[in-house]
Amino acid sequence: MSRAGIVLVGLGETALTAHLPALLRHPSVRVAGLVDPVDRRRALAQERVRAPAFSDVTPFLDDPAVDGFILATPPWVTPALLDRLVRSGRCVLTGQVLATTSRAARPLSALPTEFRSRVQTGLAYRHDPALAVLRDWITRGRLGDALLVRAHIYGELRDRADPKHTERIETALGHGMPVLHEGSHVFDWLAYLFDGGPRAVEDTWAFPTRSGLGQPNVCGARLVYPKGTVVLAEFGWLASAFPHAELSVVGDRGHARLDTGSFVLDLITADGAERVEFEPDHRTRCFDLQLERFVELITGVRAEPTPDLADGLAALALSERIANLARGLMG
């Protein structure tokens, strides 16, 4: 069987450290091309793989050897590009955030079913087997019935030794609070763990830890999910240090803790403590599993994308709602 030809669009940090290595590891994939508007980034990627590289996707649209596209593009670029690519008849794996606003993503919501069925949303960490274990613990009542979930999602430290990285994060922050960039992952996890979205957003908050930022860099919300589960979510970017990032679930019968950096999972109940770990490292296994499911979509082994476009749009809508409510409270 011939290998699936996939073009990687956008050659930033995530593309070069996660998507491209996964593509090169997969035995049934051929890197059919590279796209980025920056010459330096195209040259850097071509050092690792022999593939045609262009500043635009146009040369690949009529190439019969191209079966799919992976978009590792900023969310303010993704909607128009995704619409164009999926209408070429190819499957597309998007970035984790589909757009900066639901309004910008509206054309994607209006895509015909035949096109929507070719879009896999790049919520890579949904694929981690640790989430399936945690879902099983919750479903079987090992933690209790009414649960308190604390999601502490802190990252993207201000790095004085790498001012270019800090500049990129500040640019992204100008397009939206951290909840818009990180929330899609977290709210997708919660939808998977609790079979859907929240019944209510009870309250929100946001503030900047220093002046001169395009948006508040710390924000959060309290949400109510079915069966009385309460979620306290916090998101933070661009400080010199942050609390440890984790997802914690507390109930009458036990406490589970998911380290969101490694996805090592711990459970403490009256019967004792247990730890669940998977190999290889968290990022490698998630991007490999995500790519495997994308290849299955391309080849027809998988009839429906997982996560699909609706999952990505729902996570974006909730993230945007929280950001807007928090902004409104700030006046």
Disulfide bonds with the S-S distance in Angstrom:
none
